[in-house]
Structure formats: C-alpha cells, structure tokens
C-alpha cells in the first residue's frame, strides 16, 4: 500500500485518472433507479485522499476543471435563460434567489446556535446545496483574503462542512420530490400536456394525408388558414391531379387536393377534420418526385438564423418539416432558430437532396470539433470579469472569480449565438463532453485535496452536528421550491423538479427527476434556474464567510 501511495504522490495525473475511473463506475450503480452519477467521483476522491495527507492535485488543474464546467453549462443555458424572462422567468428566478437567501439565513442561525466557524458554515451551505463552484469560490476567498492568516487549516475547513453535508444534499431533494409527488398525486403526462406551448417536450409526431373537401377553406392560403384557425401543424407534400409539389405558406388549397399534415395527434386530427377526410393514400411514402433526408446542421453560417430566413422553398424548392435537438423532436415552424448539431428533416426534389445536404453541412466529424478560438476568447473574457472586485455595504469586497465570471460571459455569448463570423456556441455533443470532463476534474481534485482533513474531522466531536445542520437545509430548500412553485405560482411539477435539481446543482437529483417525469420538463426547469442558482450560491456562500465571525 505504501508503494502505491508513494507512486500516486509522485504522479498526480495517474491519481486523477484512477479516482475518476473508480468514481465513474461507482456512480453507474443504481439502487431502485437512483445513483450518485458523476458525484461519486467526489466521494472516491475523499476516500483516496484520506489515505495520506500528501495526496493532492495541482490547484491549476482543479481551476481548469471548474472553468470548463461552468462555461459549458452557461453556453447550453443562455438562450433558455434569457427567453424565460419574456414569460414568468423573472418571477421564477426571484423565487430561486429568495429560497436560497432563506437557506443562507438558516445556515447563519445554525452557526450561531451550534458555535460553528464561518468557514465551516459556508461549507455546510455549499454542501447541503451540492454546489461545487460555490465551494471553489469560497476556497479562493478564504485562501487569498484576510482569513488566510487566521489558521493553517482555513483552506480545508469549508471542504469539511461541504463534504459532511453533501450526502443529504443528494438524498434530501430526491426524498422530498418522491414524497410531494405522492402527496399531490402528480400525473406527469397531464402535467406536460398543459404547458407544451411554453416548453418543447418529447411527443409523438406523425404524418396524415387528407383529401380536401371542405369548401369553407377553399381560396385562402395556408398561411392565413393556420393563423386564423390556430393550426399548430406543418404541411408537406401536395398532390393536385397527377402533379405532386410541396405545400408552402402561399399555397391555396382546392377541392380534391391531397395534402400531408404533420404534427402531434391532438393537433393533426382536428386539422384533418376541418380540411376534409382522411385519405387512403400516404403522400409521405411517395418518393418518385420528392425525397426526404435527415441531416446535421454543421454549417456555422446557419447558426442563429431562423428557418424562414433561409428561403428554402425559393432556393431549393424544399421545406423542412422537423428538427431534432438532442432527444427532442420539434416541428419546423419558420421562427425556429437553428443551432449547431440540430438534425433537420427536409423534403426536396430528388435533384436537390445533395445540394441541400451540403448547404446544411451534414458533417458529423465537424460537429465533433470545437472552435478553440471562440472558446478561448469567451473563457478569457470570463476570467477577466471574474477578477473585477465588487463592493458590498460594510466594506466587504468579493469577486465573481473563476466560477461566476465565465458563467456570466457564457450566458451572454450563447444568447448572442454569433458575433459576425465568430460562432460562440459549440455542438451539443462537444458541450456535454467538455462539461463532463471539467466536472470530473473538479470533483476529483476537491475530493483528493480534502479527504484527509474530512476523515479526521468527521471522526472527531462535531461531525454529526455538521451532518444534521446540512440535512435541515437539504430538506427544507426543495420543499420550499416545490410548495411555492406548485401551490402559489401553479408551475408544472416536472419543471419544478428541474428547478430543485438546479438549486442543488445535483446530477443525481436531475436523473431521478427525469426518471419520474419521463419527459424533458425537468431539463427546462434546470436550464431556467441553474444560472441564477449558481450565481446566488457563489455570492451567498462568500457573504456567509465575510459576515459571520471566524472564531466562536
């Protein structure tokens, strides 16, 4: 054992990959559908780090993991974050901020009653809410601020509070979600149907061919019919006599026409009844004149542009019927904005299939590549903004640091999507890879660096006190979010479970929420609340350290 420890001490990269590998496989273990996920890397790091105080990783490597993680999350969350404010996003984010302020107040009261150091209290706050970026910023604050001279252990005390409080930060929200969905008898399918106008959710999309017989719709273009009758469908092929063409917004239907209607069953079936009768023919299977293909959007010139602006009917005689983004199938309405990695399904004349595929790019290899120029500019701007000091009343000064700065810049740049020729967003698959890599390095580094101190403190008097103090926050916080959001704001329960996951920044909670909902609503709640939750926790954790007395 001593030989192995000496080897790991001398080779930090070997230590990193050993901890990451063990953590990955342990995180894959599921008990009744729930597991730790990537968070298991932290616990493996704690266990390995507890073996010897010499085991550690270079601090620059841990900072790299933090920056990659928060920046990639910001790039993925930006458009949804800003778009949400046109609906109820501001109110919902204020709810998140308010709940987190209550959580910080609870920790403050606990610190006063239990005689806890400010550093430990800040660690409890970040651990009970399982927020690694906030912990990282607290560590930076205490090791570079006035507290660095107070004690030689000041750099490890927040991690002790974090690590001891962390387990209930994972388990607590999951238990509260399971409890409240039973108490309120949540029907997730009905829950999703009620808000599909606001959030794209996974749904069945099918194609029906209808024969036009209703004289009331004759003479008006499809664009006008869709607007006045509020049809939420896409029209595909149109057969008039022996001629097959594509239906566009300017197409005027005539009696006897065959037209394909694409959408969800609940949207398509009423349109079929309004137009006429369901036909035996299936125009979508006729590939004699028109063919269809699904291709990747890898052409950076198309990123951030609306489908209507591409004028595909005029340039290629083609239409796009569906766009698949991640695991969600979207109807291709004209105002849909394209992203790198989207898979568009188009219908085009057979001779235009190849030119149109080349126009979209359709390069899986290109989607696996990252524009490191744009990535580097964004992260550099984020780090610079993170260095700007921000003053609070009472002479307190803090910085957004390596977590908050890159996150804010990524949110803004991803909402812009592009600046001239520079495309700020990165492909979906590449974003997930960078995010996973950054989080793995970050969790492994923090766990290894703090394992020995954590074990020593937990085994001493006071360890159970920290655990119970964190449990109170971990149980009350999700309960407040669910009660306020569901009872007062009437938000869908599935969206709220995602908000709870964001408040706790916890992949295990999000995985459990997705398992329960069986739709994508938790992801939308997560994207809505994650930026606000992360920034609020980064600020509140530092305020706890700054305002509470260090020694009690």
C-alpha positions in Angstrom: 0.0 0.0 0.0 2.8 2.4 0.9 4.4 1.8 -2.5 1.1 2.6 -4.3 0.6 5.8 -2.3 4.2 6.9 -3.0 3.5 6.3 -6.7 0.3 8.3 -6.7 2.0 11.2 -4.7 4.7 11.4 -7.4 2.3 11.2 -10.4 -0.8 13.4 -9.9 -2.2 12.6 -13.4 -2.2 8.9 -12.5 -4.0 9.8 -9.3 -6.6 11.9 -11.2 -7.5 9.2 -13.7 -7.6 6.5 -11.0 -10.0 8.4 -8.9 -12.1 9.4 -12.0 -12.3 5.9 -13.3 -13.4 4.4 -9.9 -15.9 7.2 -9.4 -17.4 6.8 -12.8 -18.2 3.1 -12.3 -19.4 3.6 -8.7 -21.7 6.4 -10.0 -23.2 4.0 -12.5 -24.5 1.7 -9.8 -28.3 2.2 -9.5 -30.4 1.3 -6.5 -34.1 1.4 -7.4 -33.3 3.6 -10.4 -31.2 6.2 -8.5 -27.5 6.6 -8.3 -24.8 9.2 -7.5 -23.7 9.7 -11.1 -20.7 11.8 -11.6 -20.9 13.0 -7.9 -19.4 9.6 -6.9 -16.0 10.9 -8.1 -16.0 13.3 -5.1 -16.6 10.5 -2.6 -13.9 8.3 -4.2 -11.5 11.3 -4.1 -12.3 11.8 -0.4 -11.7 8.1 0.3 -8.4 8.1 -1.6 -7.3 11.5 -0.2 -7.9 10.2 3.3 -5.2 7.6 2.9 -2.3 10.1 3.1 -2.1 13.9 3.5 0.5 14.1 0.7 -2.1 13.1 -1.9 -3.3 16.1 -3.9 -3.7 17.6 -7.3 -2.2 20.9 -8.7 -4.6 23.8 -7.9 -4.3 25.0 -11.5 -5.8 21.6 -12.7 -8.7 22.0 -10.3 -9.3 25.5 -11.6 -9.3 24.3 -15.2 -12.0 21.8 -14.4 -14.1 24.5 -12.7 -13.8 26.9 -15.7 -14.6 24.2 -18.3 -17.6 23.1 -16.4 -19.3 26.4 -15.7 -18.5 27.8 -19.1 -20.0 24.9 -21.0 -23.1 25.0 -18.8 -23.5 28.7 -19.5 -23.3 28.1 -23.2 -26.0 25.5 -23.0 -28.3 27.5 -20.8 -28.1 31.0 -22.2 -30.9 31.1 -24.8 -33.4 29.5 -22.5 -32.3 31.6 -19.6 -33.0 34.9 -21.3 -36.0 33.7 -23.2 -37.7 32.7 -20.0 -37.9 36.3 -18.9 -40.4 37.0 -21.6 -42.8 34.7 -19.7 -42.6 34.1 -16.0 -38.8 33.6 -15.9 -38.1 36.7 -13.8 -40.7 35.7 -11.2 -39.4 32.1 -11.1 -35.7 33.2 -10.8 -36.7 35.6 -8.0 -38.3 32.6 -6.2 -35.0 30.7 -6.6 -33.0 33.6 -5.2 -35.4 34.0 -2.3 -35.3 30.4 -1.4 -31.5 30.4 -1.4 -31.4 33.5 0.8 -33.7 31.7 3.3 -31.2 28.7 3.1 -28.3 31.1 3.9 -30.2 32.5 6.8 -30.9 29.0 8.2 -27.2 28.3 8.0 -26.4 31.6 9.7 -28.8 30.7 12.6 -27.3 27.2 12.8 -23.8 28.7 13.0 -24.8 30.9 15.9 -26.7 28.2 17.8 -24.0 25.5 17.2 -21.0 27.7 17.6 -19.6 27.0 14.1 -16.8 28.8 12.3 -17.8 30.9 9.4 -15.7 28.8 7.0 -17.5 25.6 8.2 -20.9 27.3 7.9 -20.1 28.3 4.3 -19.1 24.7 3.6 -22.4 23.5 5.0 -24.3 25.9 2.8 -22.5 24.7 -0.4 -22.5 21.1 0.6 -26.2 21.0 1.6 -26.9 22.5 -1.9 -24.1 20.4 -3.5 -22.7 23.4 -5.4 -19.0 22.8 -6.2 -18.4 26.2 -8.0 -19.6 28.0 -4.9 -17.3 25.9 -2.7 -14.4 26.6 -5.1 -15.0 30.3 -4.8 -15.2 30.1 -1.0 -11.9 28.3 -1.0 -10.4 31.0 -3.2 -11.8 33.7 -0.9 -10.5 32.3 2.3 -7.1 31.4 1.0 -6.4 34.8 -0.7 -8.3 37.0 1.8 -7.7 38.2 5.3 -8.6 34.8 6.8 -5.5 33.1 5.4 -3.5 34.3 8.4 -6.2 33.2 10.9 -5.4 29.5 10.8 -3.3 27.0 8.8 -6.4 24.9 8.3 -8.6 27.7 6.9 -8.2 26.4 3.4 -9.7 23.0 4.3 -12.4 24.0 6.7 -15.1 24.8 4.1 -14.5 21.5 2.4 -15.1 19.7 5.7 -18.5 21.3 6.0 -19.2 20.7 2.3 -18.2 17.0 2.4 -20.1 16.2 5.6 -23.3 18.0 4.5 -23.1 16.7 0.9 -24.7 13.2 1.3 -28.1 14.7 2.5 -27.7 17.3 -0.3 -28.1 14.4 -2.7 -30.6 12.3 -0.8 -32.8 15.0 0.7 -34.2 16.6 -2.6 -34.9 13.1 -4.1 -36.9 12.1 -1.0 -38.8 15.4 -1.0 -39.7 15.1 -4.7 -40.9 11.5 -4.2 -42.9 12.5 -1.2 -44.6 15.5 -2.7 -45.5 13.8 -6.0 -47.3 11.2 -3.9 -49.0 13.8 -1.7 -50.2 15.9 -4.6 -50.8 12.8 -6.9 -48.9 14.2 -9.8 -49.7 13.0 -13.3 -46.6 13.9 -15.2 -48.1 13.2 -18.7 -51.0 15.6 -18.0 -48.6 18.0 -16.4 -46.6 18.2 -19.6 -49.6 18.5 -21.9 -50.7 21.6 -20.0 -47.6 23.5 -20.9 -46.4 22.3 -24.3 -47.0 25.8 -25.7 -44.3 27.0 -23.3 -41.8 24.1 -23.3 -40.8 21.7 -26.1 -41.4 18.2 -24.7 -40.9 14.8 -26.2 -44.0 13.9 -28.0 -45.3 11.7 -30.8 -45.2 13.4 -34.2 -46.9 11.7 -37.1 -48.0 12.3 -40.7 -51.5 12.0 -42.1 -52.7 12.6 -45.7 -56.1 14.3 -46.0 -58.3 14.9 -49.0 -59.7 18.4 -49.1 -63.5 18.5 -49.2 -64.4 21.5 -47.0 -65.5 24.4 -49.2 -65.1 26.8 -46.3 -61.3 26.7 -46.6 -61.0 27.0 -50.4 -59.5 30.1 -51.7 -57.4 31.1 -48.7 -53.6 30.5 -48.5 -52.3 28.0 -45.9 -50.5 30.8 -44.0 -53.8 32.6 -43.5 -55.7 29.5 -42.5 -53.0 28.5 -40.0 -53.1 32.0 -38.4 -56.9 32.4 -38.1 -57.6 28.8 -37.1 -54.5 28.5 -34.9 -53.3 25.3 -36.5 -50.0 24.0 -35.0 -49.1 21.7 -37.8 -46.7 21.6 -40.8 -47.9 20.9 -44.3 -45.7 18.7 -46.5 -46.5 17.3 -50.0 -49.5 18.4 -52.0 -51.0 16.3 -54.8 -53.3 18.0 -57.3 -54.4 15.7 -60.0 -51.3 13.8 -61.2 -48.9 16.6 -60.0 -47.0 16.4 -56.7 -45.5 19.5 -55.2 -44.7 20.9 -51.8 -47.2 23.0 -49.8 -45.9 26.4 -48.7 -47.5 29.3 -46.8 -48.7 30.7 -50.1 -50.4 27.5 -51.3 -54.1 27.9 -51.9 -55.9 24.6 -51.4 -58.6 23.3 -53.8 -61.3 20.7 -53.6 -59.9 17.2 -54.2 -56.3 18.1 -53.3 -54.3 15.6 -51.2 -52.1 17.2 -48.6 -49.9 15.7 -45.9 -50.3 17.2 -42.4 -47.5 16.8 -39.8 -47.7 17.3 -36.1 -48.9 15.7 -32.9 -52.0 13.5 -32.9 -54.0 16.1 -30.9 -53.1 18.8 -33.4 -53.2 16.9 -36.6 -56.6 15.1 -36.2 -58.7 18.3 -35.8 -57.0 19.8 -38.9 -57.8 16.7 -40.9 -61.5 17.0 -39.9 -61.5 20.7 -40.8 -59.9 20.1 -44.2 -61.9 17.1 -45.3 -61.5 13.3 -44.9 -58.5 11.1 -44.1 -57.2 9.6 -47.4 -56.1 6.1 -48.1 -53.0 7.3 -49.9 -49.8 8.2 -47.9 -48.1 11.1 -49.7 -45.1 10.9 -47.4 -44.2 7.5 -48.8 -44.2 8.8 -52.4 -40.5 9.3 -53.3 -40.9 9.5 -57.1 -40.5 13.3 -57.4 -39.6 14.3 -53.9 -37.3 12.6 -51.4 -36.7 13.3 -47.7 -33.5 13.1 -45.6 -32.4 14.0 -42.1 -29.0 15.8 -41.9 -26.9 17.6 -39.3 -26.6 21.3 -39.2 -22.8 21.7 -39.2 -22.5 24.8 -41.4 -21.6 27.6 -38.9 -23.1 30.2 -41.3 -26.6 28.9 -40.5 -26.3 29.1 -36.7 -28.6 31.6 -35.1 -30.7 32.0 -38.2 -34.4 31.4 -38.4 -35.7 28.7 -40.8 -37.9 31.3 -42.6 -34.8 33.5 -43.3 -33.2 30.6 -45.3 -35.9 30.8 -48.0 -35.5 27.0 -48.7 -38.6 26.9 -50.9 -37.3 29.6 -53.2 -33.7 28.5 -53.3 -34.1 24.7 -53.4 -37.8 24.1 -53.8 -37.6 22.3 -50.4 -39.2 22.5 -47.0 -38.0 21.4 -43.5 -40.7 19.5 -41.6 -38.9 18.6 -38.3 -35.8 19.5 -36.3 -34.4 17.1 -33.7 -32.4 18.9 -31.0 -30.8 16.5 -28.6 -33.6 14.0 -27.9 -36.5 16.4 -28.6 -38.3 16.4 -32.0 -39.5 19.9 -32.9 -41.9 21.0 -35.7 -40.1 23.2 -38.1 -42.0 26.4 -37.9 -40.5 29.5 -39.6 -39.4 31.2 -36.4 -37.3 28.2 -35.2 -33.6 29.2 -34.7 -31.0 26.7 -35.8 -28.3 25.5 -33.6 -25.1 23.6 -34.3 -25.8 19.9 -34.1 -29.5 20.1 -35.0 -30.8 17.3 -37.2 -33.2 18.7 -39.8 -35.5 16.6 -41.8 -36.3 18.1 -45.2 -38.4 17.2 -48.2 -36.8 18.3 -51.6 -36.8 17.4 -55.3 -34.6 14.4 -55.8 -32.1 16.5 -57.6 -31.8 19.0 -54.7 -31.2 16.5 -52.0 -27.4 16.5 -52.3 -27.0 20.3 -52.7 -29.3 20.9 -49.7 -27.4 18.4 -47.6 -24.2 20.2 -48.4 -25.9 23.5 -47.6 -26.7 22.4 -44.1 -23.2 20.8 -43.8 -24.2 17.3 -42.6 -20.7 16.6 -41.2 -20.7 14.6 -38.0 -16.9 15.0 -37.9 -17.2 18.8 -37.9 -19.7 18.6 -35.1 -17.1 16.8 -33.0 -14.7 19.6 -33.4 -14.5 22.7 -31.2 -13.7 26.2 -32.3 -11.0 26.8 -29.7 -10.5 30.3 -30.8 -14.1 31.3 -29.8 -13.8 29.1 -26.7 -10.6 30.7 -25.7 -11.9 34.3 -26.2 -15.0 33.5 -24.2 -13.2 31.9 -21.3 -10.6 34.7 -21.3 -13.3 37.3 -21.0 -15.0 35.3 -18.3 -11.8 35.1 -16.2 -11.1 38.8 -16.6 -14.6 39.7 -15.5 -14.2 37.3 -12.6 -11.3 39.3 -11.4 -13.2 42.6 -11.1 -13.8 43.4 -7.4 -17.4 44.1 -6.3 -18.0 46.0 -3.2 -20.8 45.4 -0.7 -22.1 47.6 2.2 -19.8 47.3 5.2 -16.6 47.4 3.3 -16.9 43.8 2.1 -15.3 43.1 -1.3 -15.6 40.0 -3.4 -15.2 38.8 -6.9 -17.2 36.5 -9.2 -14.0 34.6 -9.7 -13.3 31.5 -11.8 -16.9 30.3 -11.4 -19.1 33.3 -11.8 -17.2 35.3 -14.4 -17.0 32.5 -17.1 -20.6 31.6 -16.3 -22.0 35.1 -16.9 -20.0 35.6 -20.1 -21.1 32.2 -21.4 -24.7 33.1 -20.8 -24.5 36.3 -22.7 -22.4 34.9 -25.6 -24.7 31.9 -26.1 -27.7 34.2 -26.2 -26.0 36.2 -28.9 -25.0 32.9 -30.7 -22.6 34.7 -33.0 -20.8 38.0 -33.5 -20.0 38.4 -37.2 -18.1 35.4 -38.3 -17.5 34.1 -34.8 -19.9 31.4 -33.6 -19.9 31.3 -29.8 -22.0 28.1 -29.3 -20.4 24.7 -29.6 -22.1 21.5 -30.8 -24.3 19.7 -28.3 -22.2 16.6 -28.1 -19.0 18.5 -27.7 -20.5 20.7 -25.0 -21.5 17.6 -23.0 -18.0 16.2 -23.3 -16.3 19.4 -22.1 -18.8 19.7 -19.3 -18.3 16.1 -18.1 -14.5 16.4 -18.3 -14.5 19.7 -16.4 -16.8 18.4 -13.6 -14.8 15.2 -13.3 -11.5 17.0 -12.8 -13.1 19.5 -10.4 -14.8 16.8 -8.2 -11.7 14.6 -8.2 -9.4 17.5 -7.3 -11.6 18.8 -4.4 -12.1 15.3 -3.0 -8.5 14.3 -3.1 -7.3 17.6 -1.6 -9.7 17.4 1.3 -10.0 13.7 2.1 -7.6 13.5 4.9 -9.0 16.6 6.7 -12.5 15.4 6.2 -11.9 12.0 7.7 -10.1 13.5 10.7 -12.9 16.0 11.3 -15.8 13.6 10.9 -14.4 11.1 13.3 -14.0 13.9 15.9 -16.7 15.5 18.0 -18.9 17.8 15.9 -19.0 15.7 12.8 -22.6 14.6 13.3 -23.6 18.2 14.2 -22.4 19.3 10.8 -24.3 16.5 9.1 -27.6 17.3 10.9 -27.2 21.1 10.2 -26.8 20.3 6.5 -29.7 17.9 6.4 -32.1 20.7 7.7 -31.1 22.8 4.7 -31.2 19.9 2.2 -34.8 19.0 3.2 -36.3 22.5 3.6 -34.9 24.0 0.4 -36.6 21.6 -2.1 -39.8 21.7 0.0 -40.0 25.5 -0.3 -39.3 25.4 -4.0 -42.0 22.8 -4.7 -44.6 24.4 -2.4 -44.2 27.9 -3.7 -43.9 26.9 -7.3 -46.7 24.4 -7.4 -49.2 25.9 -5.0 -48.6 29.6 -5.5 -47.2 30.0 -9.0 -49.0 27.0 -10.5 -45.9 25.8 -12.3 -45.7 22.3 -13.8 -44.4 19.8 -11.2 -41.9 18.4 -13.8 -40.4 21.9 -14.4 -40.2 22.4 -10.6 -38.2 19.2 -10.1 -35.7 20.5 -12.6 -35.6 23.8 -10.7 -34.9 21.8 -7.5 -32.1 20.0 -9.3 -30.6 23.4 -10.3 -30.9 24.8 -6.8 -29.0 21.8 -5.6 -26.7 21.6 -8.7 -27.1 17.8 -8.4 -26.9 15.4 -11.4 -28.3 12.6 -9.2 -31.4 14.6 -8.4 -31.8 15.6 -12.0 -31.5 11.9 -13.1 -34.2 10.9 -10.5 -36.4 13.8 -11.7 -36.1 12.7 -15.3 -36.8 9.1 -14.4 -40.0 10.1 -12.6 -41.3 12.6 -15.2 -40.4 10.5 -18.3 -40.2 13.7 -20.3 -37.9 16.7 -20.8 -39.6 19.2 -18.5 -37.0 18.8 -15.7 -34.3 19.8 -18.2 -36.2 23.0 -19.0 -36.6 23.8 -15.3 -32.9 23.1 -14.8 -31.8 25.5 -17.6 -34.2 28.2 -16.3 -32.9 28.2 -12.8 -29.3 27.0 -13.0 -27.6 30.3 -13.8 -29.4 32.3 -11.1 -29.0 29.5 -8.6 -25.2 29.2 -9.3 -24.6 32.9 -9.1 -26.7 33.3 -6.0 -24.9 30.5 -4.2 -21.5 31.8 -5.2 -22.4 35.2 -3.7 -24.2 34.0 -0.6 -21.5 31.5 0.3 -18.9 34.3 0.4 -21.2 36.6 2.3 -21.6 33.9 5.0 -17.8 33.8 5.3 -17.4 37.5 5.3 -20.1 38.5 7.8 -20.0 35.6 10.3 -17.2 35.7 12.8 -14.5 33.1 12.1 -13.7 32.1 15.6 -16.5 31.4 18.1 
